[in-house]
Amino acid sequence: MFVMKANDESWNFDIKKMLLLRECIKGFPPKNNVIFVVIWLFVSCLSDFYGYGMKLGFHGATSTQLPSLDISPNGQFFYSKYVRQSRPVLFKGAASHWPAFRKWPNVTYLKEVHGQDVFTVEFRKHFQASFPVRKNMKLSLFLEEYEKKSIYLDSLFSKDSKMVSDIYLPLPLLSITHRAAVDNLNLFISSGNTSSAFHQDGYENLLTVFSGYKDVILYDNKYTRHFDADNYSVAAGVSDMNPENLTINDVKKLQEIPYYTVRIEPGDMLYIPQYWWHQVRSFNHPNIALGIWFDIFDFQKEYEKRNILDVENIVQKTEIFMELVGKEPVEIPFQNISHYSIANFLPNSKRTRRNVSVCAN
């Protein structure tokens, strides 16, 4: 294989482009090697222009900047305008008043105050279609090594972690906790330059950044059938596609499907609706973020009734989910809440956790 690179997006010449060339010049055999090489180079440039060998988000399909709000709405507005309609949105500065926003970007603080907390660390920063090596590591040790090694903290909090006290219940969830059950909190820390799988989550998700920034690509869950979601090798809801190096088949699947792009900056909070497909890239260090996974709709009995299995019927389950959400009430009642710490609403509190499975994250 011959490779010639230009900036971040490389020109790739390999056997797959030869196959594309063969289709383009079928019935027109080259008279000499010069013509053959010229056509080869021309087709290679075209294939790169239309996305082949490039990153997801640079592949030529129609993209739209995701809408944002400068205020955090109350629970009823959030539910009726976004959750019920399965519409993603960015809440600018929604977490800028949290203790985590002030404290966590200070690595010295994390080491001294929370350094003994143990988290799960992945020994790679870019997705590959295989299971990563994952090990438990004290936060202090991770923060000593994360700039030197290709490691990425992607982990739930331990039950006794005091870091959770730095997190507030997001305002959009504050008045609808009788419907919205917080299932998990996931911490993400890296030195930047990470690239996630192209995947969907089995929860509603509020992704909040405290340091660095993240660029996110989002695809409506109504396109799940186009992503060959039931054929996977790593986990249900995780595509085998490499977002950093698309193949011709990837581009064919994606080039007619519109998508959203959004940048999450410190203090911002992104709502990712359940089963929406997305891919996340992280930049700058320390890059620190929090995923708040919650569920509002409990359709498990309906899935069981229709004999839908999480690990076999990704497409069907997503489509049934969309159908059932469409039958849910357009509005839900308001409830006054006096507790602002999210710790009061986690599964190990007095709340009853709903049985909702996770497809991937």
C-alpha positions in Angstrom: 0.0 0.0 0.0 1.3 3.5 -0.9 0.2 6.3 1.4 0.8 10.0 0.9 -0.3 12.3 3.8 -1.5 15.9 3.7 -2.3 17.5 7.1 -4.7 15.5 9.2 -6.7 14.2 6.3 -4.5 11.8 4.4 -4.6 10.7 0.7 -4.7 7.0 0.7 -3.9 4.8 -2.2 -4.8 1.1 -1.7 -6.5 -1.9 -3.3 -10.0 -0.7 -2.5 -9.4 2.4 -4.6 -8.2 0.2 -7.4 -11.5 -1.5 -7.3 -13.3 1.9 -7.5 -11.0 2.8 -10.4 -11.9 -0.5 -12.2 -15.6 0.5 -12.0 -14.9 4.0 -13.3 -12.9 2.8 -16.4 -14.8 -0.3 -17.1 -15.0 -0.7 -20.9 -12.2 1.9 -21.3 -8.9 0.0 -21.0 -5.9 2.4 -20.6 -3.6 2.6 -23.6 -0.5 3.1 -21.5 0.6 3.4 -17.9 0.5 7.2 -17.9 -3.2 7.3 -18.6 -3.8 4.6 -16.0 -1.9 6.5 -13.3 -3.6 9.8 -14.2 -7.0 8.3 -13.9 -6.0 6.5 -10.7 -4.9 9.7 -9.1 -8.0 11.5 -10.2 -10.3 8.9 -8.8 -8.3 8.8 -5.6 -8.7 12.5 -5.1 -12.5 12.2 -5.8 -12.8 9.4 -3.3 -11.0 11.3 -0.6 -13.2 14.4 -1.4 -16.3 12.4 -0.9 -15.1 10.9 2.4 -13.3 7.6 1.8 -10.3 7.3 4.0 -11.3 10.3 6.1 -12.9 10.9 9.4 -16.6 10.7 10.2 -17.8 14.3 9.9 -15.6 15.0 6.9 -17.3 12.6 4.6 -19.3 15.0 2.4 -22.9 14.4 3.8 -25.1 17.3 4.9 -24.5 18.5 8.5 -26.3 21.0 10.6 -25.1 22.9 13.7 -27.1 21.6 16.7 -29.5 24.3 18.3 -28.5 25.6 21.7 -30.2 27.4 24.6 -28.5 30.0 26.8 -30.7 29.0 29.7 -31.5 25.6 31.4 -35.2 25.0 31.0 -37.4 23.5 33.7 -38.4 19.9 33.7 -41.8 20.3 31.9 -40.3 22.3 29.0 -37.4 19.9 28.7 -39.7 16.9 28.6 -42.3 18.3 26.2 -39.9 20.0 23.8 -37.0 17.7 23.8 -37.3 14.3 25.5 -40.9 13.6 24.3 -39.9 14.7 20.8 -36.5 13.0 20.9 -34.6 16.2 20.0 -31.0 16.8 21.1 -30.1 20.2 22.4 -27.1 22.0 23.9 -27.6 23.9 27.2 -24.9 26.6 27.3 -23.3 27.1 30.7 -25.8 24.8 32.4 -23.2 23.4 34.9 -21.1 26.5 35.3 -22.4 27.0 38.9 -21.6 23.4 40.0 -18.7 22.8 42.5 -17.3 20.3 39.9 -16.9 23.1 37.4 -14.8 25.1 39.8 -12.8 22.3 41.4 -12.2 19.4 38.9 -10.1 21.2 36.3 -7.5 21.6 39.0 -5.5 18.4 38.8 -3.7 19.1 42.0 -7.1 19.3 43.8 -8.2 16.0 42.3 -4.9 14.3 43.3 -4.9 15.6 46.9 -8.7 15.3 47.7 -9.9 12.4 45.6 -6.6 10.7 44.6 -7.6 7.5 46.5 -10.8 7.0 44.5 -10.6 4.0 42.2 -11.8 4.1 38.6 -11.8 1.9 35.5 -9.2 3.0 32.9 -9.0 2.0 29.3 -5.6 1.5 27.7 -6.4 3.1 24.5 -7.9 6.5 23.4 -9.2 5.6 19.9 -11.9 3.1 19.2 -11.0 -0.2 17.6 -13.4 -3.0 16.8 -12.2 -5.2 19.7 -12.4 -5.2 23.5 -10.0 -2.8 25.1 -7.7 -3.6 28.0 -9.4 -2.2 31.1 -7.9 -1.9 34.6 -8.8 -0.4 37.9 -6.5 2.5 38.9 -6.4 5.1 41.7 -7.2 8.6 40.4 -3.8 9.9 41.7 -1.9 7.3 39.7 -4.0 7.9 36.6 -3.3 11.7 36.7 0.4 11.0 37.0 0.4 8.9 33.8 -2.4 10.1 31.6 -0.3 12.7 29.7 2.5 10.1 29.1 0.4 7.1 28.1 -2.5 6.3 25.8 -5.0 5.8 28.6 -8.5 7.1 29.2 -10.5 7.1 32.4 -14.1 6.0 31.4 -15.8 4.8 34.6 -18.6 4.9 37.0 -18.0 6.3 40.5 -17.4 4.1 43.4 -20.3 4.0 45.9 -18.3 5.9 48.5 -16.8 8.6 46.2 -17.0 12.1 47.6 -16.7 13.5 44.1 -20.4 13.0 43.6 -21.1 15.7 46.1 -19.7 18.2 43.6 -22.5 17.4 41.2 -25.9 19.0 41.2 -29.1 17.5 39.8 -29.4 19.3 36.4 -32.2 21.8 36.3 -34.0 20.1 33.4 -34.4 17.1 35.7 -35.2 18.9 38.9 -39.0 19.0 38.7 -39.6 15.7 36.9 -37.7 13.3 39.2 -41.0 11.4 39.8 -40.6 10.3 36.1 -36.8 10.6 35.5 -34.7 8.0 37.3 -30.9 8.8 37.3 -29.3 5.4 36.6 -25.6 6.1 36.4 -22.9 8.7 36.5 -19.9 8.2 34.3 -16.7 10.1 34.6 -14.5 10.8 31.6 -10.9 12.1 32.0 -8.2 12.2 29.3 -5.3 14.3 28.0 -7.4 15.0 24.9 -7.1 13.4 21.4 -9.7 10.7 22.0 -12.1 9.3 19.6 -15.1 7.2 20.7 -17.0 4.4 18.8 -20.0 5.3 16.7 -22.7 4.1 19.1 -26.0 4.6 20.7 -26.9 4.5 24.4 -29.8 2.6 26.1 -30.4 5.7 28.3 -31.2 9.3 28.0 -27.9 11.1 28.4 -26.8 14.6 29.7 -23.1 14.9 28.7 -21.4 17.8 30.6 -17.9 19.1 30.1 -15.8 20.7 32.9 -12.4 21.1 31.2 -11.3 21.0 27.6 -13.9 20.5 24.9 -15.7 17.8 23.0 -16.9 17.7 19.4 -19.9 15.4 18.9 -21.6 14.1 15.8 -25.3 13.0 16.2 -27.5 10.9 14.0 -31.3 10.6 14.5 -32.3 7.2 15.9 -34.8 6.9 13.0 -31.8 6.0 10.8 -30.8 3.0 12.9 -31.8 0.5 10.1 -29.2 2.2 7.8 -26.3 1.5 10.2 -26.5 -2.3 10.0 -26.9 -2.2 13.8 -27.7 -5.9 14.3 -24.4 -6.9 12.9 -21.6 -6.1 15.4 -18.6 -7.7 16.9 -17.9 -5.6 20.1 -21.2 -4.9 21.8 -24.8 -4.3 21.0 -25.4 -0.7 19.9 -21.7 -0.2 19.0 -20.9 0.0 15.3 -17.8 -1.7 14.0 -17.1 1.3 11.8 -13.8 3.2 12.4 -14.8 6.9 12.7 -11.2 7.9 12.0 -10.9 5.9 8.7 -14.1 5.4 6.8 -14.3 2.7 4.2 -16.1 2.9 0.9 -19.0 0.9 2.3 -19.2 3.3 5.3 -19.4 6.3 3.0 -22.1 4.6 1.0 -24.2 4.1 4.1 -23.6 7.6 5.5 -23.4 10.0 2.6 -27.2 10.5 2.2 -28.0 10.7 5.9 -28.0 14.2 7.5 -26.4 14.7 10.9 -25.8 17.3 13.6 -22.5 18.6 14.9 -21.9 20.3 18.2 -19.0 21.5 20.4 -19.4 21.1 24.2 -17.3 23.7 26.0 -16.7 23.9 29.8 -19.9 24.3 31.7 -22.1 23.2 28.7 -24.5 20.3 28.9 -25.6 18.3 25.8 -28.8 16.3 25.8 -28.4 13.1 23.7 -31.8 11.4 23.3 -32.0 7.6 24.0 -30.8 5.5 21.0 -29.5 8.5 19.0 -26.3 7.5 17.3 -23.2 9.6 18.2 -19.5 9.8 18.1 -17.4 12.0 20.4 -13.9 13.4 20.1 -12.1 15.1 23.0 -9.5 18.0 22.8 -7.2 19.8 25.3 -6.1 18.6 28.7 -7.2 17.9 31.2 -10.3 16.9 29.4 -12.9 16.2 32.0 -16.6 15.4 31.5 -19.5 13.7 33.1 -22.3 11.5 31.6 -25.6 11.5 33.5 -27.6 8.6 32.3 -31.3 8.6 33.1 -34.5 7.1 31.9 -38.0 8.4 31.7 -39.7 5.8 29.6 -40.0 2.2 30.9 -41.0 0.0 28.0 -39.4 -3.2 29.3 -42.7 -5.1 29.6 -43.6 -4.2 26.1 -40.2 -5.4 24.8 -40.7 -8.7 26.6 -44.2 -9.0 25.3 -42.9 -8.6 21.7 -40.0 -10.9 22.4 -37.3 -8.2 21.8 -33.9 -9.0 23.1 -31.3 -6.3 23.7 -28.4 -8.2 22.1 -30.2 -9.4 19.0 -32.8 -6.8 18.0 -31.2 -3.4 18.0 -33.0 -2.1 15.0 -36.4 -3.4 16.0 -36.0 -2.3 19.6 -35.1 1.2 18.5 -38.0 1.5 16.2 -40.5 0.1 18.8 -39.0 2.6 21.3 -39.8 5.5 18.9 -43.3 4.2 18.4 -44.0 3.9 22.1 -42.6 7.3 22.9 -45.0 8.8 20.4 -47.9 7.5 22.5 -46.6 9.0 25.8 -48.2 12.1 27.3 -47.2 15.4 25.7 -46.8 17.0 29.1 -46.1 15.7 32.6 -46.9 17.4 36.0 -44.5 19.5 38.0 -43.0 18.4 41.3 -41.3 20.6 43.8 -37.8 19.2 44.8 -35.8 20.6 47.7 -32.7 18.3 47.3 -30.2 19.6 44.8 -27.4 17.0 45.2 -27.6 14.3 42.6 -26.5 11.8 45.2 -30.1 11.7 46.5 -31.4 10.4 43.2 -28.9 7.7 42.4 -29.9 4.0 42.3 -28.4 3.2 45.7 -30.6 5.9 47.3 -34.2 5.2 48.4 -35.4 5.5 44.8 -36.3 2.3 43.0 -34.2 1.8 40.0 -36.0 0.9 36.8 -34.9 -2.1 34.7 -33.5 -0.4 31.6 -30.6 -2.0 29.8 -27.6 -0.2 28.4 -26.8 -0.9 24.7 -23.4 0.8 24.7 -21.4 3.7 25.7 
